[in-house]
Amino acid sequence: MSGVDRATAWNTFVTAFFSGNNQFTATSNEVVEWMVTHAEKAWLTEPSSPFFLPMKVAGWTYWYAICPDRDQRLWVRDLIRAHVGSWIVFDGWVVPDDSHQAMDAEVRSLVGPEGCSFRFLIPKHPNAGTKVKESLERLTRMLAARPHRKVRLTPPLGTLIGDFWDACASGAQVRAEELLAQLERDHRLSKTNRLFLRLQYLAVFEQWDSLESLEQLPDLLRLDRPVLASDALARLALARLPEQADLEQFGHAMAKFGCLVPSVTAIRSPAGARYYAYWSLASGEPVADVVSRLLEAGWLDHARGHQGLASLLSARVDPDPLVAVETDPENLRNAVVEKRFDAAIDMIATAAPTAALLPVLADLLVETFHPRLIDLYKQWRSALDAVKPDSVLSRRLVGETRELDLVTVDFGQAIEQAFTAVTAVERTRALENLSAQAVPRLMRVGALADVMEAVRPLSQELGASMLPELVDLLLNLERDLFGAAGDVPGIQDLRLLVVEVWALGDQSGDRRRANRLLDVVGRALDFGVWPKIYDEIVDNLHAGWKPFFTDADVAFGLEAIEVLAANRPDSGVALDSFATQLLSRIGAHNAHRFDAALLDTALVLATEFGLDLSGVLQREPGEERDGAERLRLPDGVFIAIYSLMESAARRAAEIMRRRHPGIRVETLVAKVATDALRSAAQTADVLVVADKAAAHAATDALKAARGNKTIHYANGKGTASLVRAVVNGLEMEFGR
């Protein structure tokens, strides 16, 4: 809000506050005038400071302590108790957001959702009024001289980047964009790394026009890039390549991109697999060799999913035993220079071990960490003096020997080895290396089975301090695999495993981890599970939910119930107990702590489980719980809600129809662009999208049809987040 806007808002507020039931006016006496003058200064200061204003109703005097920033509330509460606590009636609670008293509403209209207020009563005692006035004047001077200082805790950089990738994997584009903006302002990241993150964001959400218009795109093509940045460029290249493109068309179109994917170990998406196949074939490599590599790496079906490659990659693979032959060093070096690393591996695999080729072997190993090269290194180490290969390789690894140790065993054993690290620093480094290697290693046939076999007994052996680290690793593996290749074979078993390990061993109460786990559960249910497995998932969540049966986590709990209910099989019975325990926590004793959207969601959701909360959550006549309920909407207002979690969209529509019987609400659940989708986007007064429960094709169609009109995004999948987004949209459109 600009200075002019703040001044206008203040004048409007003062006029409204000192009117109606308030027997005081802004100029009633010197004390009121003095408090109003200093309150205005506090409000117009940047950032605004807390201030005090009096109100007299039916002969009783009240004071408001108004906090422009909610973070000031605990500080102000303690100051009130310290300065005037013995002279006032004060319960220490902020004025509820759903209070329907006139002055409360005026204060809310000034500070908005970012602020709050306290209201306390002055008893009818001969000295109380004077003492409170004197104390509040001193407190006002002190607040002006010593403004509130906010402690800003900077999240660890790894946490921010991890949350960014979680949002990308979940399709939460708005959340990903917010995190990207935060990362781009973070001084801990270099300018180049910030550019790599933006590149990957644009590729994940298929913003091809924006990516192509990046001023730094030519620099990106020349830079030495991380694998994920190269994969993002491969996605752009394939998005612009005709579906039926042959090798000649690929060669012409891709001349500016060069070798983006030099080895199957650098593939991180179906587009990367297709680019690798096209590039290898266009470079003259035998079809059978390319097919064999892709098959071994687990990417062949993804590459063949492109029409232009389906026929090109139709060769059969007949394994031939490798026979040691003399390798032309010149051809080998050319393959390495041209970054045809897999062709170079094929060449060196048939060569006899020699000291002259050791540097080439070391270069290839460090560039790719290809499993064939690991085996080859072991063979050469046995055939030659072990000291020589180790010294050559150690110079290339620059001391990162633990990474090589982890690569030389299967992935399950590597996880076990990581948790036997002597120090926490070594374990952290090992887990980071495992996460970096996850996609190429787990795409190989049988790799996920190795993980299952190793992790179950490991989870029973680890102590409470290390188990959360194992859960975080498994969450990262699932996210990266899903983000790279979707629902690959074996990923469902990984999801069930991480839920089981979290439920049985992690009682840390870590909300971030629990939120990530709920995303995994949602993906597992979207993929489909048997009724028995569904009940096991619910039982595991219920068992691990003990730290979250609190008022602070009710919103999170309701969303968990909704995610589970959206995919509940007819024979599923486990959810009733979980939902009943969570919903029964909401009552008259704590309803004031929750906003209208959450309470209305609880009311609707409770009926689906045979509960009736209407008695304990009964509103007073005329009570309004949020800004949209105070609006007088014209009949025929059209609200459109898009979410693939159909039950949540239905509940949100039901709530809005109950609040405003004259409006029209439609729910949209298409996965592709349809005429109904486009029509709703063009004509809706308010359009809400749950991008965590949406399909790219549908959201792209909504954006295109909406044009310059605003789209309001829900910050979650559940009903409450949809209702809040609708309310925000209605206030923007009709609250002026």
C-alpha positions in Angstrom: 0.0 0.0 0.0 1.4 3.4 -1.0 1.7 6.3 1.4 -1.3 8.1 -0.3 -3.4 4.9 0.0 -2.4 4.5 3.6 -3.4 8.0 4.4 -6.8 7.6 2.6 -7.4 4.3 4.5 -6.6 6.0 7.8 -9.0 8.9 7.2 -11.8 6.5 6.2 -11.1 4.3 9.3 -11.1 7.2 11.8 -14.4 8.5 10.4 -16.0 5.1 10.7 -14.4 4.2 14.1 -15.6 7.4 15.9 -19.2 7.1 14.7 -22.2 4.8 15.3 -22.2 3.1 18.7 -18.9 4.7 19.7 -19.8 7.6 22.1 -16.3 9.1 21.7 -15.5 11.3 18.8 -12.0 11.9 17.5 -12.0 15.3 19.3 -13.9 14.3 22.5 -11.1 15.5 24.8 -7.4 16.1 24.9 -6.6 12.5 25.7 -8.5 11.1 22.7 -7.1 13.7 20.4 -3.6 12.9 21.5 -4.1 9.2 21.0 -5.6 9.7 17.6 -2.7 11.9 16.5 0.0 9.4 17.7 -2.0 6.5 16.2 -2.0 8.2 12.8 1.8 8.6 13.0 2.2 5.0 14.0 0.1 3.8 11.1 1.8 6.0 8.5 5.3 5.0 9.7 7.0 2.4 7.5 6.7 -0.3 8.8 3.6 0.6 10.8 3.8 0.4 14.6 1.1 -0.8 17.0 -1.3 1.9 18.4 -4.2 2.4 20.9 -7.6 3.9 20.4 -10.6 4.2 22.9 -14.2 3.3 22.4 -17.2 4.0 24.7 -20.4 1.9 24.3 -23.4 2.1 26.7 -21.3 3.9 29.3 -18.4 1.3 29.3 -15.0 2.2 28.1 -12.9 -0.2 25.9 -9.5 0.3 24.4 -8.2 -1.3 21.2 -4.6 -2.3 20.8 -4.2 -2.5 17.0 -1.3 -4.4 15.4 -0.7 -3.6 11.7 1.4 -6.8 11.6 0.3 -10.1 13.2 3.9 -10.8 14.2 3.6 -7.9 16.7 0.7 -9.5 18.6 2.7 -11.5 21.3 4.9 -8.6 21.9 2.0 -6.2 22.3 0.0 -8.6 24.5 2.9 -8.8 26.9 3.3 -5.1 27.0 -0.4 -4.6 27.7 -0.2 -7.0 30.6 2.9 -5.4 32.0 1.7 -1.8 31.8 -2.0 -2.0 32.5 -2.8 -5.6 33.3 -3.9 -5.0 36.9 -6.4 -2.3 35.9 -8.2 -3.9 32.9 -10.3 -7.0 32.0 -8.1 -8.7 29.4 -8.1 -12.4 28.2 -5.0 -12.1 26.0 -6.8 -13.3 22.9 -6.8 -11.3 19.6 -10.2 -10.2 18.3 -11.5 -13.1 16.2 -11.5 -12.6 12.4 -15.1 -13.7 12.4 -16.3 -11.2 15.0 -19.5 -9.3 13.8 -19.2 -6.3 16.1 -19.1 -3.1 14.2 -15.9 -1.6 15.5 -14.1 -4.9 15.1 -15.1 -4.9 11.4 -13.7 -1.4 11.0 -10.4 -2.3 12.5 -10.2 -5.4 10.2 -11.0 -3.3 7.2 -7.9 -1.1 8.1 -5.3 -3.7 8.9 -6.6 -6.5 6.6 -5.5 -10.1 7.1 -1.9 -9.1 7.8 -2.9 -7.4 11.0 -5.0 -8.0 14.2 -6.2 -6.3 17.3 -6.9 -6.8 21.0 -9.8 -5.3 22.9 -9.9 -4.8 26.6 -12.4 -3.4 29.1 -11.9 -0.7 31.7 -13.8 -1.5 35.0 -15.9 1.2 36.5 -13.4 2.1 39.2 -12.6 5.7 40.3 -8.9 5.4 39.4 -9.0 2.8 36.6 -9.7 5.2 33.7 -7.0 7.6 34.6 -4.3 5.0 35.3 -5.0 3.2 32.0 -4.8 6.5 30.0 -1.5 7.5 31.7 0.0 4.1 31.1 -1.1 3.9 27.5 0.4 7.3 26.8 3.7 6.2 28.2 3.5 2.9 26.2 2.7 4.9 23.0 5.8 7.0 23.5 7.9 4.0 24.1 6.6 2.2 21.0 7.4 5.3 18.9 11.0 5.4 20.3 11.6 1.6 20.2 9.8 0.1 17.2 9.1 -3.6 17.0 12.0 -5.6 15.6 11.2 -8.6 13.5 13.5 -11.6 13.5 13.7 -13.0 10.0 15.0 -16.5 9.9 16.4 -17.4 6.5 15.5 -21.0 5.6 18.4 -23.3 4.6 19.2 -23.0 0.9 18.8 -26.7 0.5 15.3 -26.6 2.0 14.2 -23.8 -0.3 15.5 -25.7 -3.4 13.9 -28.9 -2.2 10.6 -27.1 -1.7 10.9 -25.7 -5.2 11.4 -29.2 -6.7 8.5 -30.5 -4.6 6.3 -27.8 -6.1 7.5 -28.7 -9.6 6.8 -32.4 -9.1 3.3 -31.6 -7.7 2.4 -29.3 -10.6 2.0 -26.4 -8.1 3.1 -23.7 -10.6 2.2 -20.7 -8.5 4.0 -22.1 -5.4 7.0 -22.9 -7.6 7.0 -19.4 -9.0 6.9 -17.9 -5.5 9.9 -20.1 -4.4 11.8 -19.3 -7.5 11.3 -15.5 -6.9 12.6 -16.1 -3.4 15.6 -18.0 -4.6 16.4 -15.4 -7.3 16.7 -12.8 -4.5 18.9 -15.1 -2.3 22.5 -13.8 -2.2 23.7 -17.4 -1.4 23.0 -18.4 -5.0 25.2 -17.3 -7.8 23.7 -15.5 -10.8 24.4 -18.5 -13.0 22.7 -20.9 -10.6 19.6 -18.7 -10.4 19.5 -18.7 -14.2 19.7 -22.5 -14.2 16.7 -22.7 -11.8 14.6 -20.4 -13.9 15.5 -22.4 -17.0 14.3 -25.6 -15.3 11.1 -23.9 -14.0 10.2 -22.8 -17.5 10.8 -26.3 -18.9 8.9 -28.1 -16.2 5.8 -26.0 -16.7 6.3 -26.0 -20.5 6.6 -22.2 -20.9 8.4 -22.6 -24.2 7.8 -19.0 -25.5 9.2 -17.5 -22.3 12.2 -19.9 -22.4 13.0 -19.1 -26.0 12.8 -15.4 -25.3 15.3 -15.6 -22.4 18.0 -13.0 -23.1 20.6 -15.4 -21.7 19.6 -18.5 -23.8 22.7 -18.2 -26.1 24.9 -18.1 -23.0 23.1 -21.1 -21.5 23.9 -23.1 -24.6 27.6 -22.3 -24.2 27.9 -22.7 -20.5 29.1 -25.8 -18.7 25.7 -26.8 -17.3 24.4 -29.2 -14.7 22.6 -32.2 -16.0 19.1 -30.9 -15.1 19.8 -27.6 -17.0 20.8 -29.6 -20.1 17.7 -31.7 -19.7 15.6 -28.5 -19.7 17.1 -27.4 -23.0 16.5 -30.9 -24.4 12.8 -30.5 -23.4 12.7 -27.2 -25.3 14.4 -28.7 -28.4 11.9 -31.7 -28.5 8.9 -29.4 -27.9 9.8 -27.5 -31.1 10.6 -30.6 -33.1 7.9 -32.1 -35.3 6.5 -35.3 -34.0 7.4 -37.2 -37.2 10.8 -35.7 -37.5 13.5 -37.8 -39.2 17.2 -37.6 -38.6 17.8 -35.0 -41.2 15.1 -32.7 -39.8 16.6 -33.2 -36.3 20.1 -32.3 -37.5 18.9 -29.1 -39.1 16.7 -28.1 -36.1 19.1 -29.0 -33.4 22.3 -27.5 -34.8 22.3 -24.7 -32.2 21.8 -27.0 -29.3 24.6 -29.5 -29.8 25.2 -32.5 -27.6 22.9 -31.9 -24.6 22.7 -35.5 -23.4 26.1 -37.2 -23.8 25.3 -40.4 -22.1 22.3 -42.4 -20.9 23.4 -41.6 -17.4 22.6 -37.9 -18.2 18.9 -38.6 -19.1 16.5 -37.0 -16.7 13.2 -37.1 -18.7 11.5 -38.7 -21.6 12.5 -35.7 -23.7 16.1 -36.3 -22.7 15.9 -39.9 -23.8 14.5 -38.9 -27.1 17.1 -36.2 -27.7 19.8 -38.8 -26.8 18.4 -41.3 -29.3 18.1 -38.7 -32.1 21.6 -37.3 -31.4 23.3 -40.7 -31.3 21.6 -42.0 -34.5 22.3 -38.7 -36.3 26.0 -39.1 -35.3 26.1 -42.4 -37.1 26.0 -44.8 -34.2 24.5 -48.3 -34.9 20.7 -48.5 -34.1 21.3 -51.8 -32.2 23.8 -50.1 -29.9 21.5 -47.1 -29.1 18.6 -49.5 -28.5 20.7 -51.6 -26.2 21.9 -48.7 -24.1 18.4 -47.2 -23.7 17.0 -50.6 -22.8 19.7 -51.2 -20.2 19.2 -47.7 -18.8 15.4 -48.1 -18.6 14.5 -45.4 -21.1 13.8 -47.3 -24.3 10.0 -47.2 -24.0 10.1 -43.5 -23.3 12.2 -42.8 -26.4 10.0 -45.0 -28.5 7.0 -42.9 -27.3 8.0 -40.3 -29.9 6.5 -41.1 -33.3 9.6 -40.1 -35.2 11.7 -42.5 -33.1 9.3 -45.4 -32.9 10.4 -46.9 -36.2 14.0 -45.8 -36.0 14.5 -47.7 -32.7 12.8 -50.9 -33.8 16.0 -52.9 -34.0 16.2 -56.1 -31.9 19.0 -56.4 -29.4 21.0 -59.6 -29.6 23.7 -59.5 -26.9 27.2 -60.4 -28.2 30.1 -61.3 -25.9 32.7 -58.6 -25.8 36.1 -59.7 -27.0 39.2 -57.7 -26.3 40.4 -56.0 -29.5 42.8 -53.3 -30.3 41.1 -49.9 -30.0 42.1 -47.0 -32.2 43.1 -44.3 -29.7 42.3 -41.6 -32.2 38.7 -42.7 -32.6 38.3 -43.1 -28.9 39.6 -39.6 -28.2 37.3 -38.1 -30.9 34.3 -39.8 -29.3 35.2 -38.2 -26.0 35.8 -34.8 -27.5 32.5 -35.0 -29.3 30.8 -36.0 -26.0 29.6 -39.3 -27.4 30.5 -40.8 -24.1 28.6 -44.1 -24.5 30.2 -44.8 -27.9 33.6 -44.2 -26.2 32.5 -46.6 -23.4 31.7 -49.2 -26.1 35.2 -48.8 -27.6 37.1 -48.8 -24.3 35.1 -51.9 -23.1 36.7 -54.0 -25.9 40.2 -52.6 -25.4 42.9 -54.4 -23.5 43.9 -52.6 -20.2 46.8 -50.3 -20.8 48.4 -47.4 -18.8 48.0 -45.2 -21.9 44.2 -45.4 -21.8 43.9 -45.0 -18.1 43.4 -41.2 -18.3 40.6 -41.7 -20.8 38.9 -44.3 -18.6 39.2 -41.9 -15.6 37.7 -39.0 -17.6 34.8 -41.2 -18.8 34.1 -42.5 -15.3 34.0 -39.1 -13.7 31.8 -37.7 -16.5 29.2 -40.5 -16.4 29.7 -42.8 -13.5 28.3 -45.4 -15.8 27.9 -48.9 -14.2 29.8 -50.5 -17.1 32.8 -48.2 -16.4 32.7 -49.1 -12.7 33.0 -52.8 -13.6 35.6 -52.0 -16.2 37.6 -50.0 -13.7 37.6 -52.9 -11.3 38.9 -55.2 -14.1 41.6 -52.8 -15.1 42.6 -52.3 -11.5 43.2 -56.0 -11.1 45.0 -56.3 -14.4 47.3 -53.4 -13.8 49.2 -52.3 -10.7 46.4 -51.1 -8.5 48.3 -48.0 -7.4 48.4 -46.6 -10.9 44.6 -46.6 -11.7 43.8 -45.3 -8.2 46.2 -42.4 -8.5 44.9 -41.4 -11.9 41.3 -41.6 -10.7 41.9 -39.8 -7.5 43.3 -36.8 -9.3 40.1 -36.6 -11.4 37.8 -37.1 -8.4 39.5 -34.4 -6.3 39.1 -36.3 -3.1 35.4 -37.3 -3.6 36.1 -41.0 -3.2 33.0 -41.7 -1.2 30.9 -41.0 -4.2 32.8 -43.7 -6.1 32.3 -46.1 -3.2 28.6 -45.6 -3.4 28.5 -46.0 -7.1 30.4 -49.3 -7.0 27.5 -51.2 -5.1 23.8 -51.5 -5.9 21.6 -48.7 -4.7 20.2 -50.5 -1.7 23.7 -51.3 -0.4 24.7 -47.7 -1.1 21.9 -46.5 1.2 23.1 -48.9 3.9 26.6 -47.6 3.5 25.5 -44.0 3.7 24.0 -44.6 7.2 27.2 -46.3 8.5 29.1 -43.0 7.9 31.2 -42.1 11.0 30.1 -38.5 11.2 27.0 -36.6 10.4 28.8 -34.5 7.8 30.0 -37.6 5.9 26.4 -39.0 6.1 25.0 -35.8 4.7 27.5 -35.8 1.8 26.7 -39.4 1.1 22.9 -38.8 1.0 23.4 -35.8 -1.3 25.4 -37.9 -3.7 22.8 -40.7 -3.6 20.0 -38.2 -4.4 22.1 -36.8 -7.3 22.5 -40.3 -8.7 19.0 -41.5 -8.1 17.3 -41.1 -11.4 19.8 -42.8 -13.7 20.4 -45.6 -11.2 16.8 -46.3 -10.2 15.6 -46.3 -13.8 17.5 -49.5 -14.3 15.7 -52.8 -14.1 15.6 -54.2 -10.5 17.1 -51.1 -8.9 13.9 -50.2 -7.0 13.6 -53.8 -5.7 17.1 -53.5 -4.3 16.0 -50.4 -2.4 13.0 -52.1 -0.9 15.1 -55.1 0.2 17.6 -52.9 1.9 15.5 -50.2 3.4 12.9 -52.2 5.4 15.5 -53.9 7.7 17.5 -50.6 7.8 14.5 -48.7 9.0 14.2 -51.1 12.0 17.8 -50.8 12.9 18.2 -47.0 12.7 17.7 -44.9 15.8 15.1 -42.1 16.2 17.7 -39.5 15.3 18.6 -40.9 11.9 15.2 -42.3 10.8 13.9 -38.9 9.6 17.0 -38.6 7.4 16.0 -42.0 5.8 12.4 -40.7 5.3 13.7 -37.5 3.6 16.0 -39.6 1.3 13.0 -41.8 0.3 10.8 -38.8 -0.3 13.5 -37.2 -2.5 13.9 -40.5 -4.5 10.2 -40.7 -5.2 9.9 -37.0 -6.1 12.9 -37.1 -8.5 11.8 -40.3 -10.1 8.2 -39.1 -10.6 9.4 -35.8 -11.9 11.7 -37.4 -14.4 9.5 -40.3 -15.7 6.2 -40.4 -14.0 4.7 -43.6 -12.5 7.6 -45.9 -13.4 7.4 -49.6 -12.5 8.1 -50.1 -8.9 7.5 -46.5 -7.8 4.2 -47.5 -6.0 6.2 -49.9 -3.8 8.5 -47.1 -3.0 5.6 -44.8 -2.0 4.1 -47.5 0.2 7.4 -48.0 1.8 8.1 -44.4 2.7 4.6 -44.1 4.2 5.3 -47.2 6.3 8.7 -46.0 7.5 7.4 -42.5 8.3 4.4 -43.8 10.3 6.3 -46.4 12.3 9.4 -44.5 13.2 9.1 -40.7 12.7 7.5 -39.0 15.6 9.4 -35.7 15.2 6.2 -33.7 14.3 8.0 -32.2 11.3 5.2 -30.4 9.3 7.3 -30.0 6.2 8.0 -33.7 6.0 4.4 -34.6 6.7 3.2 -32.3 3.9 5.7 -33.9 1.5 4.4 -37.3 2.6 0.8 -36.3 1.9 1.9 -35.4 -1.7 3.3 -38.9 -2.1 0.1 -40.4 -0.7 -1.9 -38.3 -3.2 0.2 -39.6 -6.1 -0.1 -43.2 -4.9 -3.9 -42.9 -4.7 -4.2 -41.1 -8.1 -2.3 -44.1 -9.6 -4.7 -46.5 -8.0 -4.4 -49.0 -5.2 -6.3 -52.1 -4.1 -8.8 -51.6 -1.2 -6.6 -53.6 1.2 -3.6 -51.4 0.3 -5.8 -48.3 0.7 -6.7 -49.2 4.3 -3.0 -49.9 5.0 -2.1 -46.4 3.8 -4.8 -44.9 6.0 -3.8 -46.9 9.0 -0.2 -45.9 8.6 -1.1 -42.2 8.3 -3.4 -42.5 11.3 -0.6 -44.1 13.3 1.9 -41.4 12.5 -0.5 -38.5 12.9 -0.3 -38.2 16.7 2.0 -35.1 16.7 -0.5 -33.4 14.4 -3.7 -33.7 16.4 -3.5 -30.1 17.4 -5.5 -27.0 16.7 -2.5 -25.6 14.7 -2.7 -28.6 12.3 -6.4 -28.9 11.8 -6.3 -27.4 8.4 -3.5 -29.8 7.3 -5.5 -32.7 8.8 -8.7 -31.8 7.0 -6.8 -31.7 3.7 -5.3 -35.1 4.5 -8.8 -36.5 5.1 -10.0 -35.0 1.8 -7.1 -36.5 -0.2 -7.9 -39.9 1.3 -11.7 -39.5 0.8 -11.3 -38.5 -2.9 -10.0 -42.0 -3.6 -11.8 -44.1 -1.0 -12.9 -47.5 -2.3 -16.4 -48.7 -1.5 -15.1 -51.3 0.9 -12.6 -48.9 2.6 -13.4 -48.7 6.3 -10.2 -47.4 7.9 -10.8 -43.8 7.1 -13.9 -43.5 9.3 -11.8 -43.8 12.5 -9.1 -41.3 11.4 -11.6 -38.7 10.1 -13.8 -39.0 13.2 -10.9 -38.4 15.6 -9.7 -35.4 13.6 -13.2 -33.8 13.1 -14.2 -34.3 16.7 -11.4 -32.0 17.8 -13.4 -29.1 16.4 -16.0 -27.6 18.7 -17.3 -24.4 20.4 -14.2 -24.3 22.6 -11.8 -23.7 19.7 -13.9 -22.7 16.7 -12.8 -19.0 17.1 -9.3 -20.1 16.1 -10.3 -21.2 12.6 -11.4 -19.1 9.7 -14.8 -19.4 8.0 -13.5 -21.5 5.1 -12.1 -24.1 7.5 -15.2 -24.3 9.7 -17.5 -24.6 6.7 -15.3 -27.3 5.2 -15.4 -29.2 8.5 -19.2 -28.9 8.6 -19.6 -30.3 5.1 -17.0 -33.0 5.5 -18.4 -34.2 8.9 -21.7 -35.1 7.3 -19.9 -37.5 4.9 -18.7 -39.4 8.0 -22.0 -39.4 9.9 -21.1 -36.6 12.2 -23.1 -33.4 12.9 -21.0 -30.4 13.9 -23.8 -27.8 13.2 -24.7 -27.6 16.9 -21.2 -26.9 18.2 -20.4 -24.6 15.3 -23.7 -22.7 15.3 -23.4 -19.1 14.2 -25.1 -16.2 16.0 -27.9 -14.5 14.0 -26.3 -12.1 11.5 -22.8 -13.4 12.2 -20.4 -13.1 9.3 -17.1 -15.0 9.2 -15.2 -13.4 6.3 -15.2 -10.5 3.9 -17.1 -12.2 1.1 -20.1 -12.9 3.4 -20.4 -9.1 4.0 -20.6 -8.6 0.3 -23.9 -8.1 -1.4 -23.5 -10.0 -4.6 -25.8 -9.5 -7.5 -27.8 -12.5 -8.6 -26.1 -14.4 -11.4 -22.5 -13.9 -10.4 -20.6 -16.8 -12.1 -17.9 -18.7 -10.2 -15.9 -21.4 -11.9 -13.7 -23.8 -9.9 -11.2 -26.1 -11.7 -9.8 -29.1 -9.8 -9.1 -32.7 -10.6 -10.0 -33.5 -7.0 -13.7 -33.4 -7.9 -15.0 -34.0 -4.4 -13.2 -30.9 -3.0 -14.5 -28.7 -5.9 -18.0 -30.0 -5.2 -17.8 -29.1 -1.5 -16.4 -25.7 -2.3 -19.3 -25.1 -4.7 -21.8 -26.2 -2.1 -20.4 -23.9 0.5 -20.5 -20.9 -1.8 -24.1 -21.6 -2.9 -25.2 -21.8 0.8 -23.5 -18.5 1.5 -24.9 -16.7 -1.6 -28.0 -18.5 -3.0 -28.3 -16.2 -6.0 -24.9 -17.0 -7.5 -24.0 -19.7 -10.1 -21.1 -22.0 -9.4 -19.7 -24.6 -11.8 -17.0 -27.2 -11.2 -14.6 -28.1 -14.0 -12.7 -31.5 -13.9 -11.5 -32.0 -17.5 -7.9 -33.2 -18.0 -7.7 -31.8 -21.6 -8.9 -28.6 -23.3 -12.7 -28.6 -23.9 -15.2 -26.1 -25.1 -16.8 -26.1 -21.7 -13.5 -25.3 -20.1 -12.8 -22.4 -22.5 -16.3 -21.0 -22.1 -16.1 -21.0 -18.3 -12.7 -19.3 -18.4 -14.1 -16.6 -20.8 -17.4 -15.8 -18.9 -16.7 -16.5 -15.2 -16.6 -13.5 -12.9 -14.2 -15.4 -10.7 -12.1 -18.4 -11.9 -10.3 -20.5 -9.3 -7.7 -23.1 -10.2 -6.2 -25.7 -7.8 -2.9 -26.2 -9.7 -1.8 -28.9 -7.3 -4.7 -31.0 -8.6 -4.7 -29.9 -12.3 -3.5 -31.1 -15.7 -1.2 -29.0 -17.9 -3.3 -29.2 -21.0 -6.4 -28.0 -19.2 -4.7 -25.2 -17.3 -3.0 -24.0 -20.4 -6.4 -23.8 -22.1 -7.9 -21.9 -19.2 -5.0 -19.3 -19.2 -5.4 -18.8 -23.0 -9.1 -18.4 -22.9 -9.0 -16.2 -19.8 -6.9 -13.6 -21.5 -6.1 -10.6 -19.3 -8.7 -11.5 -16.7 -7.3 -12.7 -13.3 -7.1 -16.4 -12.4 -7.1 -17.0 -8.6 -5.0 -20.0 -7.5 -5.8 -22.1 -4.4 -2.7 -22.8 -2.3 -3.7 -26.5 -1.7 -5.9 -29.3 -2.9 -8.6 -29.1 -0.2 -12.0 -27.4 0.0 -10.9 -24.7 2.4 -8.1 -23.5 0.1 -10.6 -23.4 -2.8 -13.1 -21.4 -0.8 -10.4 -18.9 0.3 -9.4 -18.4 -3.3 -13.0 -17.8 -4.3 -13.5 -15.3 -1.4 -10.4 -13.5 -2.4 -11.6 -13.3 -6.0 -15.1 -12.0 -4.9 -13.5 -9.3 -2.7 -11.3 -8.2 -5.6 -14.2 -8.1 -8.0 -17.1 -6.8 -5.9 -15.5 -5.4 -2.7 -14.7 -2.0 -4.1 
